[in-house]
Amino acid sequence: MDSRLNSKPEIRSATPPMEDNNSMEDSSHNDEAAISSALETAGNGDSSQPPMISSKLLRMLEAATDRRPVLVKMQNSEEVFDENDGVVSEAPRTKRQIQYPEQTREFDSRLTKTGRRSLSHSISHSSTDSNSSGGSDAENPEDEVSPRDMQQINSKGSRDFCIKNIKLTDFGRREIELAEDEMTALMALRKATQVEKPLAGAKIVGCTHVTAQTAVSVIPSRHFKCILYILDDGGDMTHWIYKKYPHLFKKVKGIVEESITGIHRLHHLSKAGKLCVPAINVNDSVTKQKFDNLYCCRESILDSLKKTADIMFGGKQVVVCGYGEVGKGCSAALKAMGSVVYVTEIDPICALQACMDGFRLAKLGDVVRQVDMVITCTGNKNIVVREHMDLMKNGCVVCNMGRSNTEIDVSSLRTPELVWQHVRAQVEHIIWPDGKRILLLAEGRVLNLSSSTVPTYVLSITATAQALALIELFNAPEGRYKQDVYLLPKKLDEYVASLHLQTFDAHLTELTDEQAKYMGLSKYGPFKPSFYR
């Protein structure tokens, strides 16, 4: 783990959570300050692993792990889905208009005018900066009008929504359909749950990136009417409700969190005795850690740097701050392209791994004068500060692959003696009085989310794990989950992997009864203990 936060949580049944890469920026500086003040006196919590999963979800898993084909009859359709052969057709779409809850209206009515503008600007800014939708001629990146200030109406006559540009509906639908083709596992899960509808009656609010891929995961959930469950990314929604609407927070029945920052926040609340609901930690599932962080960043870091700075990697000296899963992926990709890679790390175990992988371990202050690129991957704050940037050589590239915009102290660069020069999208020259300039990419925001794309296949893995965690929380018997933070059950983690194996036409070997007895395992898993990473 590569964050200064990484030694905080004490987890009974697992190693400490590793860092997360792709999480949404804080909605506003005011909200971040409020969240921080709420946690000043908080400590750390524990995480536990329940012995079982809900019976409804278990039936679904047993059907999926059975080697025989499972035929599921679709409602309102003559289609039949063979879960083992991986054939997925498009799910029937409901034409019912989205209904918004009274609690949503309560949120809106209590938001101040300033709060509305700040939150909507953040959402609009994030959507504009992201290239994950592929771009469109109809988009106008110069348009700074807040969606909340627009008067829009849909084909049903409803005005109760807030989107950037309703005229892009057809384009958005095509993007969603393209994502569905790649997110075969999530589509398979959607098909497998059509009969039992394990989330029927659940009420969920989510805080995540707004992309075509996340749309695929929420389309089956359009019957939700009010807040009972929180699907969060970074803890922003959880702590916004906790801080500003504590009476609503008490009504929440469960939380699913997918980022390291959000997990730390939940542990703080748990340690202080302020976490009044159970939460499932998706961040530390093996599938999420390896794909969303390691494999995804190993590919997207190169693409992001090429698109923004037109960099030739061979021979460049690069320092990667943090050697968690994100740092491992970035370092491996840059080394393979011929770069000389230094690694900074606070954790001796991760530091030893970096040395064994052939990287030079150093302190940032010792190498910052000579390197050509500085890449932060920690999930922490103030990793690169003004003192470091004052020492950088002319043309040094500075960027962030960590959780949000906290790792690089960008605010310290907004001073009268420094000149900001916009070069192209996501590229700024910061010019010192002596003429030295550095390249700041995406203004310190997460680079691959701002300047490149996150592979749809990776998002499918995270979304599938989130969906299964929600199903487990909603269907678990009363009392199974206490007011604590729980790891995603290993059975569900393995189920996520098994669904995605279909993409590769892969075939698992099955244990014999004798082998299973010898190992003390079920033939159908889980095959690893809960602490396995």
Phi, psi and omega in degrees: 000144189240013180259151175291349176276350197290344181266004188284299188291143173252115187249123184292322190248011182204164172289162181301148182296145178267174188284157179248148182258306195260083181232153188286144177295156178299143186295329176196161179295328179295316179296320180296320179295321179295319179296317181297318180294329179291339185253003186301320184263006185275155178252219182237154182246179179251166178229139182228162183245117178291151185286340186223173170238167187297151185296322180296316178291324179298319178299320180294319180292318179298323178293322182288325183273349174294135183285349178276148178299140178246118182263126181242119180283127181278140175289143178056032182202154177265002182287150174235133182256125174265106188293333184276334185272357173077006181282122183232127174250165186295134179289145178298136182263135176280147179256007181288137181292143178294132176255133181258141188281163175295327179295326176297318178297326179294319176302310184298319184292334184263353175287134176286164180298320178295318180297320178299314184294319181295314181294316183291327177296320179297316180296314181297317182296318180295318182293321181292321184287336185281137176260011188292343178269359176087352179083164181201146177296335182281348181282145176234097184295343180277351182286112183256010180290130180291137177301332180290340179268358180269148173257106182235156180217140180265183185293341179268359180089005182275143175246002187273065178201166180218105178225165184292310184206105183293342179291346180267019183302312181296320177297317179297321178298318178295322177296319179296317179296323176295319178295322180299325180295328182269333183268060187296325181292317179295323176294323177296320178295321178300316179295317184294339183258006183295326184281304183282336181047068187293348178250012180298126180093349177287149177237120192230139171241141184233153175224106184201182178291142180263099181222172177297327182291318178291333176297324179298323183283336183260346181304318180290356188251025189282001177270001183289140188238332180205174189276117168231335180227146181244126174253105194240159180219096182101355180078008184295312181293317180304311185280336173295314178292317182300319185281316188263334183226063183300331180291330176281326179299327180291341180272348181291138183261341181186158181229139171241121184239137186244004183237157180294320180296317178296323179294318177299319179297319178295321178296322177299313179297319181295316181297325180277359181074021183254358177273105187263008180221157174285151179223143177252129181271103177275337184304321185267012171291145184297317182297320181292313182300314185288318185273311184291332184252298186291297186291321181296311184289332177299329179267318190283337180297318180293316180298318181296316180292323177295316183293326185268311189248000180052050188271138166267123190275330184303127177082350180290144175264125186231139172247126178254117182272106180106133181235046168278203182297318179294312179298322177298316180295314180295316182296317180297318181294316181292321178297320180296335179270003176096009178281152172268116191249126170257150179233136170252143184201146176258338183270120182298331179291311177295324178297318178296321176299318179298317179296317180293335178274002174094017180258153180270124180271129183210168170269145183302318182297337182278337185240356188295335180290333190254344188279156179266339180216144173235122183236122180265137183216041190254329188084002182260192180238154175055046175284317175247115183246178185302321180300323177292315184290331175296332182270346183294151179279165181300131178088002179296138180262131181237127181207168185233132173241012182275205190291311184209208187267025184265346189283327178254128182282076183292327182299331180290346179270352181267070180234158186300329185282346180257141180252129175264127180235115180284123183265304176203182180305126177071012180231123177235137169268128173254116190252126178275163181302330180276004178098349177296142178223145172242158178259116176259121184261133176057023180052033177086359177283174182298119192295312185289336175282330184271326192242348183226210177227150171264126183306135181302325180299320178295315180296330177297321180295313180295316182295323178295317178297319178297315181298317179294323178295320177297317179299318180296314180297318185289327185260356180292141178297155181303130176094349180294316180254122179271189180277078186205177178255124184245145172287149173300125180308138184300329178300319180290322178300316179292327178294320176302315180296319182295323178295324183277345176295335182299332180299328185262007185053042182269150183232117181285145171279139181255135178295144169282166178300320180294318179295318180297319179294319180298320181274349182071035183239159166282147179298338186247014175091174004288148185262349180233152176290165185296334182274359182293132177233000000 
